[in-house]
Structure formats: C-alpha cells, structure tokens
C-alpha cells in the first residue's frame, strides 16, 4: 500500500526531523535528491558525513569547530578580555556576521528554564565563571534572547559572576534599525523610551 | 566577517538547494544536525550515501528502485495489462498510497513543454509506445496533471498510442472527496457538471 520503500523511507523519516520540514516536504526533498543523485545527493551525503565526523564543540567557548579550539578562541587578536555570552551557536554566527564584536564568545547551549527542568548545571555556566576568573576577563556582555527565560538566565549570570568582580553588560533594547514605530510592540517602545538618549 | 566556515558552509549551501529550504532555513537545519551529530546527522549521511549509490531508475517503468526492475514491474500479480502513465515518481507514490490501482506504471519524467523545450524524445514516450506494443497492454490510464502541459501531453500520448490499438483512458475530473462547492474553481465545477452521473 505504501510508496517509498526501505532506505528511501528511512531517509524521508530522518529528513522529516529537520526543523522546517514535515513528512510531506521531506518526501519532496528526498525525491529532489533522488533525481539529482550524482550532482547533489552524493556530494551532500559526503559533506554531511565528513562534517559530522570532524565537528566538535570548542573546548573553551562551545562554538562548533573542526579543531580542539575554535578559530576565534585561537586568535590572539580576539583575546580582548571581553566575553560575549550567547544562547546558541546560531547567535554567535549572527554576531560574527555583523562584524561589530571583536572579542571572544561563550556559548551557553540554552537558557535556564525551570519548566523544562534546565538548570545551571545543564548549561555551560560553571565553565563561564571559571573562565572569567582564570582569564581575568574585563567585561562579560550578555547577548541573550529578550524572552522570559533569556532574561532570567541573564539575571542568574549577573549574580553568579558578581564574585569575580567582572563588569557585566547586556545588549541595548530599543527600536530596530529600519523599524517603524507603529509596527513595534509596546514592550519595545517602552524599553526604547526608558533608554532614550540626548540627540 | 562570516559565521560558518569550510565544510559547514558547503553543507548549508547544498541543503539550501533542496525544495522548501532557503539559505536561512538551511542554516537552521544544519545547526540542528550539528547539535545531533551522533543521533541524527551521521545516520542521515550514511542513509543518504547508501541510497544515492543503490537507487536507480527501473528499466521498465522509470520508478525508483534498488534493483534493475522495480518491485511493481517484478510482481506477476501486477501484470494486469493496465499501464498507468504518471508524470513523476511522486505521483506514482501517491497512487500507490491510495491502493486503488493494481496494475503497472510508466513514469514519463515530465510533461511536454514547448516553452521549456521539452519534446517527446526528452520523456519516456517512445519507451511507452514500444512497451504497450511488446506487452500487448489492454489499457493505458493517463494520470497526468490537470494543467495545460499535462493535458497537452495526454493528447499527444493518445495520438501516439493510436497505432497500437490500446484503450486509452484518463482520470475522472470532478469534485474532490470532502470538497465544498463554494471553494472550488469554475473549471472543476464545469467539469463535474459535464461528467454528472445518475444518482
């Protein structure tokens, strides 16, 4: 009664576990791959296997890397004493693409979430405190999401880092560049108004 | 100034070529894979490589298969003399999932499209005519899309098959099961009315 069989079926099931793909779009994607077996499917499988085998978490910051230590942690020019704390590697990539930060990172791997039973020991928080102490960092910049869990985590980190004496800052909240006021939520407008500066 | 590097960047570029994924969602998918390197990424790469290497087009009908001849063409019970012509393997899978057809298939690999310079020799049309003649098929059921190109192809096939004397039929057009009239287009309503039957 079914269409695809064996490996093809397994492949569709695995693809359907990717974010943004459901069973139907996974099937379409797999059919597309099967039509381009030599030009797309084989190179994709090879690159994926190689990347899965070679990628690891940077021993210092948690960034994804093919080495023991990622390029950012390994670059002497980036040892500025500033450590930017992010939830996830995706956030690190976004900050790197802006080109605005030249220090180092620390990837938490999530945010504190009592409801999901994510506590400090599940994230890389003890590592962060030890790292700040050991490297005598000058500033920790909290670049965490502006969600309840993100801000809870930020407050927790500020408390945990208090013993080290490091300066703790966080990203400014306000009107996004190109943002129009009548499309913004009230929280953002309130935050932007409170943090207003002389022109 | 970029985030991902080397293999990861290549992987994102390859994933972005899948239907339904753009550069942004490909990046999200790859990050998801990198987070589940052992549980998802490695098995996916392995299944993909194995499937790419083992899958081929069925020598008779054009279905995807791991053998020389697909299971449907190889099953004696399905040699009913009925050949259902579809545009694509996805359509074959859809028909198989309905379980309503117990004959064999013929996958064209596209539809005639003068604008895209797709002619009869680019599809498996000569194969179909030869197959109908050689196997003394009793009926060819055209299950082609109800688009201009699909219907052009259907007419071309009916003409090309005329010399073989085979019965040529096509899928009924009408109201989809569960369809509500006020959501249907005029063409479908007109077709359903023309093909009305006694109750």
Interface residues (C-beta under 8 A of the other chain):
Chain A: X1 X2 X3 X4 X5 X6 X7 X8 X10 X11 X14 X15 X17 X18 X19 X20 X21 X25 X27 X28 X29 X31 X32 X33 X34 X37 X38 X40 X41 X42 X43 X44 X45 X46 X47 X48 X49 X50 X51 X52 X53 X54 X55 X64 X66 X71 X88 X89 X90 X92 X93 X94 X96 X97 X98 X99
Chain B: X1 X2 X3 X4 X5 X6 X7 X8 X10 X11 X14 X15 X17 X18 X19 X20 X21 X25 X27 X28 X29 X31 X32 X33 X34 X37 X38 X40 X41 X42 X43 X44 X45 X46 X47 X48 X49 X50 X51 X52 X53 X54 X55 X64 X66 X71 X88 X89 X90 X92 X93 X94 X96 X97 X99
